[in-house]
Amino acid sequence: MIHRNIKTTHYVSLPFLLSVLICGTLCADELQISGIFTDRAVIQRDRPIPVWGTTKADAKVTVEFAGQSKSATAAANGSWQVLLEPLPANASGSSMFIESEQQRIELHDLLVGEVWYASGQSNMQMKLAACAKKIEAISKIANFPETANIRMIRIDDHDSPKPLRHRKKQSTWQRDTPNNRAQQSAVAYFFARHLHAELKVPIGIIEGSWGGKPVEGFIPRDQFQRHASLQPILSLAEQNKLEQLSRLEGGVIVRNTAGMPARIFNARVAPIAPFAVRGFIWYQGESNAGRGEDPRNYRIKMQALIEGWRAAWNQSDLPFYFVQLPAFNNSATGWIRLREEQRRSLEIPQTGMAVTIDLRDSDIHPSNKLDVGNRLARWALAKTYDQDIEFSGPLFQAAIIEKDSIRVEFDNAMNGLMIARKEGINSPVPTPNAELAHFELADETGEWQPAQATIEGSIVRVSSPRIKNPKAVRYACSGDPENANLYNQTGLPASPFCSDLQLLPWASASPN
């Protein structure tokens, strides 16, 4: 049951109050606070703290929290917002009181720490319990004692044609316990667990993923209008010309209303903003690169997504860290192109990408979400929290043609490269006598041939006896490259790459 004490001088039945909170039907005279605020919430430290809701028009609302007391007057439509001053981290539970015209809401056991919004599709939504069934070490972690300073809330409202001011489906913040943990996003949990271990402050995760959904549903409507290549998607969708939309270059297959532009954003992001957060983590792409789907322009969609979310929070520099699609199914050529689209999305400021090409699994939902969460956390610790740690594996920087070979230069390889093999959740083991796998060269006609690759300190030299005048180079550009074995000395994997996007296939198999 939602633990909110609402006191008033008039008798109001508990069932009525619960119906108001759960269905989102707001009485004009009823004091309400946004549904993201519940008992056990984590409040973002060191940032202004917006607190908002609705009540009677022109009523005065006062919010008290952590020694602060601030008031605001409700607008004509009943909406109100109070902005509290930034607070330092605090692991001792505090109460928040909201009062207006003899009505009072009490929220208890609120912590102050670091808050992140996690979203995407089924690989972000995948529960820890599902991973624990396949990997014994994760099963043990799932049964660790509770961590009261890690809190999570799941946002699973249905899609909406218009941005919602208030959530329609209520949920509450949950303390980290073995029972609660098992039902949470595994990626988000391991991300939070790593941050908590390093930062020693409370960590809150708001998780709003939705399995099987394309990125279009998560992008705010106005962002489609800002990007010329995305305008046809919005136009065709709103005219319900879905077959034509599926054939559009960089289009999308809309399988249900949640795949329509902005419908998920309207329900799972709009009602949450501007709840103070540190940043976002994201794991999505499968539904933009599957059977019959066209992954082209995905990086433009990523830009629209990121800029749109930052605009919703009115913070243009909020960090956005995302997961590159893992190895899966050699017939899934759309995944090859989408991974490259993701890598090139790193050109967007304040972004980072967790590479997962070495986390092979027979399932489209790899069970090793431990490495995924930890690799995302490395980006956050290095780039957001200024820790001096390696945060990424080698990222393609340049391909320099030197007669009959190509010298490949990388970022994040300052301390050198290595060949290694990864098994399960164990750290990669160096295998210096092995050959580098999955390097290819393109000849002058654009035809690809397998190539030999050797490490020379922080670069890789690639050549082939079949090709005297190489035109381009690529690495791990197949759906499911077995043993993608290029790492930096920290043990973080190199991202797949292609030096010439025009030579990279994109078309997936047509749907049945």
Secondary structure by P-SEA (a helix, b strand, c coil): ccbbbbbccbbbbaaaaaaaaacccccccccccccccccbbbbbcccbbbbbbbccccbbbbbbcccbbbbbbbcccbbbbbbbcccccccccbbbbbbcccbbbbbccccccbbbbbbbcccccccaaaaaaccaaaaaaaaccccccbbbbbbbccccccccccccbbbbbbcccaaaaaaccaaaaaaaaaaaaccccbbbbbbbbbccccccccccaaaaaacccaaaaaaaaaacaaaaaaaccccccccccccccccccccccccccccccccbbbbbccccccccccccaaaaaaaaaaaaaaaaacccccbbbbbccccccccaaaaaaaaaaaaaccccccbbbbbcccccccccccccaaaaaaaaaaaaaaccccccccccccccccccccccbbbbbbcccccccccccccccccccccccccccbbbbbccccbbbbbbbbbcccbbbbbbcccccccccccccccccccccccccccbbbcccccccccccccccccc
